[in-house]
Amino acid sequence: MTSRDRSTSVLSAVGAAVAAGVLVTACGGDDAADETTTETTTTTTVVTTVSPSPSPVVPPPAGEGEDGGDATIEIPSPPAIPSPPAIPAPPAIPAPPPIPAPPPIPVP
């Protein structure tokens, strides 16, 4: 059996399955008069109460000066990232080999 024959048989099997599904769905019967439908809606409310916690008071550092706290704060920074090494130049392209001269033309 070739792959083309196999794909045809698989395709026909899938087609038959789809046709059977459509037939069962269409002929399934609809007895809506015997069934009752009940809708239920449930609402849940969640209330979360958060009380703010007092923030801790940090005392100013000693020796600020007489002007009332105009101090400069220095934040250390991480060490600088070094630059990457330079890209080396590409190697030289070799010259092609010389073209040989054609053989001499014989004189008649």
N, C-alpha and C positions, 0 to 999 in steps of 0.2 A: 504494500500500500504506500503510495507516495505521500509526500507532505500535503500536496494539493487535495488529494482524496480525503486525508484526515481532517483538513480544515473544513472541507465541505460537509463531512459528517458531523463535526462539532457544531458548525453553523446551523445545520438542519435540526440538531438536537436542541440547541438553544431556542431556535424559532418555534419548535413544537412546545417547549416548556412555556414560552411566553404566551402562545396561543391557548394553551390549557389554562394558564392563570387568568387570562382575560375571560375565558368561557366560564370558569368557576366564579369569578367575581360578578359577571353579568347575570348568571343564573342562581346566585346565592340566596335569593329570597329576601324579602324585606317585610318583616312582620313588626312594624313599628307600633301597631296598635296594642300588642301584647307587652311591650316593654315600657317601663317608667324611667324617667330621667330625673335625678335629684341633683341640684347644684348646691354646694356648701361653700361658704366663704368664711375663712378664718383670718382674723386680723390680730397680730401680736405686736404689742408696743413695748419697747424696751427703753427705760429711762435710766440714764447713768448720771449720777451727780458727782461732780469732781470739785472738791474744795481746794482752792489755791494754797500751796504751802508757802510759808514765809521764806523769802530768800535770805540767805545768811548775809550778815553785814560784815564786810571785810574792812578792817581798820586800815587807814592809809599808812604807807611806810614812814618810818621815823626819819626826821631830817629833811622834810620837804622844802623848807624855806619859809620865809615870812609872808610870801604873797598869797598864800591860801591854797596851794596845791597845783600849781602849774609845773608839774614835773614831766620830764621826758622819759618814756618807757621804751627801752630797746628790746626788741624781740629777736632772739638769735635765729638766723636762717640756716638751712642745711648747706653743706659744702657745695660749691659750684660743680657742675658736671663738666668734666673735661671734654674738649672737642674731639671728634674722632680723628684717627690718623689720616693723613693725606692719601688720596687715591694715587697709586703709582701709575706712571705712563705705560701705555701698552707696549708690548715688544715691537721691534721694527719689523715691517713686512719685508720678507726676502724678495729679491728681484727674481723674475722668472728666468728660466734657463735661456740661453741664446738660441735663436731659431737657426737651425742648420741651413747651409746654402744648398740649393737644389743641385742635383748632379749635372755635370756638363751635358749639353745637347750634342749628340754625335754628328759629325760632319759627313755628308754622303759622298 
